[in-house]
Amino acid sequence: MYVDVRKQVGICFKCGQGFGGIRFVMAHENVSKAKAAGILEGFDGRYVSERDEEEPKQELWWPQCEPLPVEAVAYLGERGFTLPFCQSMRFSFCSVDTVVGGKAYRTANRVIIPIFDRRGNAVGWQGRDITGKSRIKYLLQPGFDAKSSLYNIQAIAEGVPVVVVEGVMDACGWIRSGYTNVVATWGKKISDEQLLMLFHLNPPIVYMAWDGDAADKKYEFAEKFGHLFDVRIVDMGEKDADELDGEGLKLLLKDASAYSWEMKIMSALKI
Protein backbone atom coordinates (compact mmCIF):
# COMPACT_ATOMS: atom_id res chain seq x y z
CA MET A 1 0.00 0.00 0.00
CA TYR A 2 1.18 3.51 -0.78
CA VAL A 3 -0.01 6.71 0.89
CA ASP A 4 1.03 10.17 -0.23
CA VAL A 5 0.45 12.17 2.95
CA ARG A 6 0.85 15.59 1.42
CA LYS A 7 -1.49 14.98 -1.51
CA GLN A 8 -3.82 13.02 0.79
CA VAL A 9 -4.36 10.19 -1.67
CA GLY A 10 -3.37 6.54 -1.57
CA ILE A 11 -3.74 3.18 -3.22
CA CYS A 12 -3.84 -0.42 -2.01
CA PHE A 13 -1.83 -2.49 -4.48
CA LYS A 14 -3.53 -5.69 -3.31
CA CYS A 15 -7.18 -4.79 -3.84
CA GLY A 16 -6.72 -1.85 -6.21
CA GLN A 17 -8.75 0.51 -4.01
CA GLY A 18 -7.84 4.18 -4.04
CA PHE A 19 -8.55 6.37 -1.03
CA GLY A 20 -7.91 9.76 0.55
CA GLY A 21 -5.38 10.27 3.31
CA ILE A 22 -7.90 11.47 5.89
CA ARG A 23 -10.21 8.50 5.33
CA PHE A 24 -7.26 6.11 5.67
CA VAL A 25 -6.07 7.64 8.95
CA MET A 26 -9.62 7.68 10.34
CA ALA A 27 -9.90 3.93 9.72
CA HIS A 28 -6.34 3.00 10.68
CA GLU A 29 -6.21 5.06 13.86
CA ASN A 30 -9.94 4.84 14.70
CA VAL A 31 -10.19 8.60 15.18
CA SER A 32 -12.51 11.39 14.10
CA LYS A 33 -12.10 13.33 10.87
CA ALA A 34 -10.73 16.37 12.72
CA LYS A 35 -8.20 14.24 14.61
CA ALA A 36 -7.15 12.49 11.41
CA ALA A 37 -6.58 15.85 9.74
CA GLY A 38 -4.37 16.91 12.66
CA ILE A 39 -2.33 13.72 12.42
CA LEU A 40 -1.80 14.28 8.70
CA GLU A 41 -0.51 17.77 9.43
CA GLY A 42 2.17 16.15 11.56
CA PHE A 43 0.99 17.53 14.90
CA ASP A 44 2.02 14.34 16.70
CA GLY A 45 4.99 13.48 14.47
CA ARG A 46 3.69 10.11 13.33
CA TYR A 47 3.05 10.76 9.65
CA VAL A 48 5.38 13.62 8.74
CA SER A 49 9.03 13.14 9.59
CA GLU A 50 11.24 15.93 10.90
CA ARG A 51 13.45 15.43 7.85
CA ASP A 52 10.54 16.11 5.53
CA GLU A 53 9.63 19.23 7.47
CA GLU A 54 13.16 20.57 7.45
CA GLU A 55 14.07 19.82 3.83
CA PRO A 56 13.98 23.05 1.82
CA LYS A 57 12.18 22.89 -1.49
CA GLN A 58 14.30 23.35 -4.59
CA GLU A 59 13.22 26.53 -6.34
CA LEU A 60 12.34 26.22 -10.01
CA TRP A 61 14.91 28.06 -12.09
CA TRP A 62 15.46 28.18 -15.81
CA PRO A 63 18.59 28.42 -17.92
CA GLN A 64 18.98 31.44 -20.18
CA CYS A 65 16.76 30.25 -23.03
CA GLU A 66 16.46 31.40 -26.62
CA PRO A 67 14.61 30.16 -29.72
CA LEU A 68 16.02 27.02 -31.30
CA PRO A 69 19.08 27.94 -33.43
CA VAL A 70 19.91 26.33 -36.76
CA GLU A 71 22.19 23.68 -35.25
CA ALA A 72 19.52 22.60 -32.75
CA VAL A 73 16.86 22.46 -35.45
CA ALA A 74 19.21 20.33 -37.55
CA TYR A 75 19.92 17.98 -34.63
CA LEU A 76 16.23 17.55 -33.87
CA GLY A 77 15.44 17.21 -37.56
CA GLU A 78 17.79 14.24 -37.79
CA ARG A 79 15.62 12.58 -35.16
CA GLY A 80 12.49 13.28 -37.16
CA PHE A 81 11.24 16.28 -35.18
CA THR A 82 10.21 19.26 -37.28
CA LEU A 83 10.50 22.83 -36.06
CA PRO A 84 6.69 23.26 -35.75
CA PHE A 85 6.53 20.08 -33.66
CA CYS A 86 9.36 21.26 -31.38
CA GLN A 87 7.65 24.61 -30.98
CA SER A 88 4.38 22.87 -30.07
CA MET A 89 6.29 20.99 -27.34
CA ARG A 90 7.77 24.34 -26.19
CA PHE A 91 11.39 23.37 -26.81
CA SER A 92 13.94 26.15 -26.45
CA PHE A 93 17.75 26.32 -26.35
CA CYS A 94 20.50 27.32 -23.95
CA SER A 95 23.90 28.24 -25.36
CA VAL A 96 25.72 29.01 -22.08
CA ASP A 97 26.30 27.37 -18.73
CA THR A 98 24.10 28.58 -15.87
CA VAL A 99 25.31 29.76 -12.44
CA VAL A 100 22.85 29.44 -9.56
CA GLY A 101 23.84 30.15 -5.97
CA GLY A 102 27.48 30.34 -6.95
CA LYS A 103 27.42 26.89 -8.58
CA ALA A 104 27.82 26.35 -12.32
CA TYR A 105 25.60 23.92 -14.21
CA ARG A 106 26.46 22.60 -17.66
CA THR A 107 23.43 23.85 -19.51
CA ALA A 108 25.37 25.06 -22.58
CA ASN A 109 24.43 23.64 -25.99
CA ARG A 110 21.29 21.93 -24.78
CA VAL A 111 17.73 21.79 -26.03
CA ILE A 112 15.62 22.77 -23.01
CA ILE A 113 12.45 20.72 -22.65
CA PRO A 114 9.87 21.94 -20.12
CA ILE A 115 8.13 19.53 -17.72
CA PHE A 116 4.57 20.14 -16.55
CA ASP A 117 2.40 18.77 -13.76
CA ARG A 118 -1.14 17.43 -14.17
CA ARG A 119 -2.60 20.96 -14.15
CA GLY A 120 -0.21 22.17 -16.85
CA ASN A 121 2.06 24.16 -14.54
CA ALA A 122 5.79 24.13 -15.33
CA VAL A 123 7.62 22.19 -12.60
CA GLY A 124 11.05 21.64 -14.13
CA TRP A 125 13.02 21.05 -17.28
CA GLN A 126 15.38 18.64 -18.98
CA GLY A 127 18.32 19.70 -21.14
CA ARG A 128 19.42 17.48 -24.07
CA ASP A 129 23.02 17.89 -25.22
CA ILE A 130 23.26 18.32 -29.00
CA THR A 131 27.05 18.17 -29.33
CA GLY A 132 27.53 14.50 -28.47
CA LYS A 133 30.54 15.50 -26.37
CA SER A 134 29.00 15.92 -22.91
CA ARG A 135 29.30 13.07 -20.41
CA ILE A 136 25.79 13.99 -19.27
CA LYS A 137 23.51 13.48 -22.28
CA TYR A 138 20.36 14.44 -20.38
CA LEU A 139 20.44 17.02 -17.59
CA LEU A 140 17.41 17.31 -15.34
CA GLN A 141 17.04 20.51 -13.38
CA PRO A 142 19.13 19.98 -10.22
CA GLY A 143 16.79 19.22 -7.34
CA PHE A 144 13.93 18.20 -9.62
CA ASP A 145 11.86 15.42 -8.04
CA ALA A 146 11.66 13.03 -11.00
CA LYS A 147 10.02 10.24 -9.01
CA SER A 148 6.98 12.48 -8.45
CA SER A 149 6.60 13.43 -12.10
CA LEU A 150 5.54 11.84 -15.37
CA TYR A 151 6.54 13.63 -18.55
CA ASN A 152 3.48 14.67 -20.61
CA ILE A 153 1.04 13.94 -17.76
CA GLN A 154 -0.74 17.24 -18.52
CA ALA A 155 -1.85 15.94 -21.93
CA ILE A 156 -3.46 12.68 -20.78
CA ALA A 157 -7.23 12.36 -20.58
CA GLU A 158 -8.69 10.04 -17.96
CA GLY A 159 -10.05 6.67 -19.04
CA VAL A 160 -7.92 6.20 -22.18
CA PRO A 161 -5.14 3.66 -22.87
CA VAL A 162 -1.74 4.96 -21.83
CA VAL A 163 1.66 4.18 -23.35
CA VAL A 164 4.50 4.18 -20.78
CA VAL A 165 7.99 4.93 -22.12
CA GLU A 166 11.38 5.70 -20.60
CA GLY A 167 12.45 9.17 -21.68
CA VAL A 168 11.37 12.44 -23.20
CA MET A 169 12.61 11.66 -26.72
CA ASP A 170 10.78 8.32 -26.62
CA ALA A 171 7.60 10.14 -25.63
CA CYS A 172 8.10 12.72 -28.37
CA GLY A 173 8.50 9.94 -30.94
CA TRP A 174 5.02 8.67 -30.05
CA ILE A 175 3.49 12.14 -29.75
CA ARG A 176 4.85 13.16 -33.17
CA SER A 177 2.98 10.20 -34.67
CA GLY A 178 -0.31 11.22 -33.06
CA TYR A 179 -0.16 9.17 -29.84
CA THR A 180 -0.66 11.93 -27.29
CA ASN A 181 -1.61 9.45 -24.52
CA VAL A 182 2.01 8.69 -23.59
CA VAL A 183 3.99 9.33 -20.40
CA ALA A 184 7.68 8.93 -19.61
CA THR A 185 9.04 7.66 -16.30
CA TRP A 186 12.62 9.01 -16.62
CA GLY A 187 14.09 5.51 -16.86
CA LYS A 188 13.36 1.80 -16.53
CA LYS A 189 11.54 2.11 -13.23
CA ILE A 190 8.35 3.49 -11.76
CA SER A 191 8.02 5.02 -8.30
CA ASP A 192 5.07 4.73 -5.94
CA GLU A 193 4.19 8.35 -6.68
CA GLN A 194 4.26 7.76 -10.43
CA LEU A 195 2.22 4.60 -10.04
CA LEU A 196 -0.41 6.51 -8.09
CA MET A 197 -0.55 9.17 -10.81
CA LEU A 198 -1.01 6.45 -13.42
CA PHE A 199 -3.71 4.76 -11.34
CA HIS A 200 -5.74 7.97 -11.10
CA LEU A 201 -5.73 8.28 -14.89
CA ASN A 202 -7.86 5.11 -14.86
CA PRO A 203 -6.47 3.71 -18.12
CA PRO A 204 -8.28 0.64 -19.53
CA ILE A 205 -4.92 -0.57 -20.91
CA VAL A 206 -1.33 0.25 -19.95
CA TYR A 207 1.13 -0.39 -22.78
CA MET A 208 4.60 -0.93 -21.30
CA ALA A 209 6.90 0.39 -24.02
CA TRP A 210 10.21 0.80 -22.24
CA ASP A 211 13.20 0.11 -24.49
CA GLY A 212 13.93 -3.32 -25.92
CA ASP A 213 16.65 -3.97 -23.34
CA ALA A 214 14.14 -3.54 -20.50
CA ALA A 215 12.06 -6.69 -21.06
CA ASP A 216 12.61 -7.99 -17.52
CA LYS A 217 11.57 -4.63 -16.06
CA LYS A 218 8.37 -4.64 -18.12
CA TYR A 219 7.57 -8.18 -16.99
CA GLU A 220 8.23 -7.20 -13.38
CA PHE A 221 5.77 -4.32 -13.72
CA ALA A 222 3.13 -6.69 -15.11
CA GLU A 223 3.70 -9.18 -12.27
CA LYS A 224 3.39 -6.55 -9.56
CA PHE A 225 0.57 -4.46 -10.94
CA GLY A 226 -1.34 -6.68 -13.34
CA HIS A 227 -4.25 -6.71 -10.88
CA LEU A 228 -4.47 -2.91 -11.14
CA PHE A 229 -4.14 -2.51 -14.90
CA ASP A 230 -4.65 -4.49 -18.08
CA VAL A 231 -0.93 -4.54 -18.93
CA ARG A 232 0.27 -5.15 -22.48
CA ILE A 233 3.94 -5.67 -23.25
CA VAL A 234 5.23 -3.73 -26.26
CA ASP A 235 8.30 -5.30 -27.89
CA MET A 236 10.35 -2.31 -29.09
CA GLY A 237 13.11 -4.55 -30.43
CA GLU A 238 16.26 -2.53 -31.08
CA LYS A 239 14.40 0.60 -32.18
CA ASP A 240 13.56 3.76 -30.26
CA ALA A 241 10.17 5.36 -30.78
CA ASP A 242 11.66 8.36 -32.57
CA GLU A 243 13.15 5.97 -35.15
CA LEU A 244 9.72 4.65 -36.14
CA ASP A 245 6.86 6.24 -38.04
CA GLY A 246 3.19 6.15 -37.15
CA GLU A 247 2.55 2.86 -38.96
CA GLY A 248 5.47 1.21 -37.20
CA LEU A 249 4.22 2.31 -33.79
CA LYS A 250 0.67 1.25 -34.68
CA LEU A 251 1.93 -2.25 -35.46
CA LEU A 252 3.81 -2.41 -32.15
CA LEU A 253 0.62 -1.64 -30.24
CA LYS A 254 -1.34 -4.13 -32.34
CA ASP A 255 1.23 -6.85 -31.56
CA ALA A 256 1.48 -5.97 -27.86
CA SER A 257 0.61 -8.99 -25.73
CA ALA A 258 -0.66 -9.66 -22.24
CA TYR A 259 2.03 -10.81 -19.84
CA SER A 260 2.54 -14.50 -19.17
CA TRP A 261 5.13 -16.50 -17.29
CA GLU A 262 5.91 -18.30 -20.54
CA MET A 263 6.89 -14.95 -22.02
CA LYS A 264 9.37 -14.33 -19.20
CA ILE A 265 10.81 -17.85 -19.41
CA MET A 266 11.28 -17.61 -23.17
CA SER A 267 13.02 -14.27 -22.72
CA ALA A 268 15.33 -15.66 -20.02
CA LEU A 269 16.23 -18.56 -22.33
CA LYS A 270 16.61 -16.05 -25.20
CA ILE A 271 14.32 -18.12 -27.42
N, C-alpha and C positions, 0 to 999 in steps of 0.2 A: 504494500500500500504506500502511496505517496501523498503527502499533504504539503501544499505550498501555503505556509502560514500567512505570508504577507498578501497574497492574492486571495486568500480565503477560499481556495478550491482544492479538491483532492480527487483521487481515483483509487479504487480497489482493483488491483490487477487480477485478483482471483475471480471476482464476480462481475467485474466490468462496471460497477456502479460508481457514478460520479457524485460528489457531494460538496457542500460548502464547509468552510473551516469551522464556523460557529456551530453548525448542526453536529459535526463530528465531535467537537469538544463537549457539547451538551450530553451526547450519548456516552462518550468514553469516560467523562468525569462525573456524570450524573449530577449536573449543575444546571442552574437556570440560564436563560439566554444572556442576561446581563453579566452574570458571573463568567460565562464562557467568553464573552467579548473581552472582559478584563484579562482573562488568562491569555488570550491571543495577543493582547497588547503587551504582554510580557511583564505584567504587574507582579507576578510571583516568580518570574524567572524560569518557568518550566518549559515554555515553548519558544522563547526568543533568547538566544545565547548572548552573553556579554560581548563576545567577539563580533557577532552580527551587529549589535548596537553600536560598537565602537568603530567598525570599519567605515572609513569615509567612502562616499560614492565617487567613482571616477567621472569627472566632468566631460561632457561631449565636446570635443574640439575637432576642428577640420583643418586639413592642410591648406596651403594657399592654392586654390583651384582656379583653373582657366578652361576655356573650351578645348575640346580635343584637337591637338595639332595634327599636322599631316602624318607624322610618323606613327602616332597612336591610331589614327584612322586606318593606316596601312596595316598595322599589326592586327587590329581587330578585324579588318577586312579579310586577312588571311585565314581567320578562324570562322569566316562566314557571317560576320556581324556587320551590317551596313550602318552608315552614319545615322540615318533616321531611326533605326532600331536602337542604337546606343543612346541617342538623345531621348528616346521614349523611356529608357531604363535609367535616365538621369546620370549617365556616365560623365565624368569630367577628367581633368588631368592635373597632375602636380609635377612641376619641373625642378623643384628645389627640395632639399631636406627641410624638416620642420623642427624648430626648437620650442619646447614647452617646459616651463619650470626649470630652465637651465639645462635640460637634457635634449640631445639631438636625436631625431627619428629619421630613418632613411626612407623618406617619402618621395625622393626625387625620381623622375622618370617612371611614374606609376599612373595607371588608369585608376581613378578613384570611384568606387562603386558604393553608393549609399545603401544603408540597411534600415528597414522600417519595422515598426512593431505592428500589431494587429490593427490598430487604429489609423495607421498610415503616418505616424510620427517618426521622424528620423532619430535613430538610436545609436548609430555608429556607421562605420565605413570599412571597406576593405580596399587595399591598394594592390594592383597587379603590375608587377615589373614587366616592362616591355623590351628591356635590353637583353635579357637572357644571361646577364652577368651577375646579378645579385644572388647571394646565397639564400635570401628569403624571397621566394617567388611571390607568395601572398603575404601581405602585412595587414593584420587586423588592427584596428585602433587599439593602442595599448590601454588595458583596463577594460576592454569591451567584454561583456559577459556572454560569450558565444553559447554556452550551454542553456541559456534562457532565451535563445532567439532562433528562429527559423527564417532563412532568407526567402523572401517573396510571400511571407505569411499574409501580408496586407492585401494580396490579390486573390486569395482563396475564398470561394463561397462555401458555406456550410452545406453538407449533404451531397457533395460530389466526390468522385474518385480522386485520389491524390497520388501523385508520383513523388517519391522520396529519392533525392539524389545526394551526392556528396558536397559538391562545391558550387560556387556562383556561376562559373563558366558552364558547368553541366546544366544548371537550371536555365541559363540563358539559351543553351542549345535547344532545349525543349520549348521554351517560351517563344523563341524565334519561329518555330514550326507550328505555333498556334496552341500549344499545350500550356495554358496559363496556370493550370491547377498543379503546380510543382513547387516543392519546397526543398531547400538544401540544409543539411545538418552540420556543415563545416567539418566533414570527415566521416569515417566509417564507424560511427557510433551515434547513439541517441541517448540523451540525458532524460532523467525523470521529468524535468520541466518541459523539454521538447515533446516528450511522449504525451504529457497532459495537454499541451497545445494541440497536438494532432488529434487526440481523443475528442476534444471539444469542437473540432471541425466536423465530427460525425461522418467520416467518409464511408461509403458503402464498400469501397475497395481501396486498399493501400498497395500500390505498386512499388516494391522495393527495387530501385534501379541504381544502387551504388555500383561502382566500377566492377569490371569483370574479375578483378583480383580480390573481390570482397565477398565471394560466394558464401564462405563460412559465416561471415557476419550477417548476411541476409537470412541464412537459415536459422541462425541464433535468434534473430528478431522474430521470425515466424514461430519458433518454438515457444518463446516467452510470451508473445502477445497475440498469438493466433486466435485466442478466445475473445480478444477485444476487437479485432479487425479481420476482415476477409483479406488475407495477405496473398499477393501474387508475386512470384519471383521473376524479375526481368533479367534475362541473360544478355548483358551488354557485350559479351565477347571481349575483343581487344580494342573496341571503339569507344570513344567518348561521345557524349550526346552532340557536341558541337561539330563532330565529324560526320554526322548523319543528317539526311534531309527528312522532311515530314513523312514521306512514305516509309523510310527506314525505321523511324521511331514508331510509326503506326503498326508495322509488322512486329516490332519487339513487344508492344503491348498485347497484340493479338496472340502472340506465342507465349506470353507470360503464363506460368503455371502455378497452381496451388502447391504449397510445400508438402513434401512427404519425406519420411525417413529414407526411403529408397533413393530419393534425389541426393540426400546428403551422403549416403554410402557410396553411390556411384561417383560423386565428386571426390570423395576421399580416396577412392581407388583409381581416380583419374580415367574413368571409362567413358 
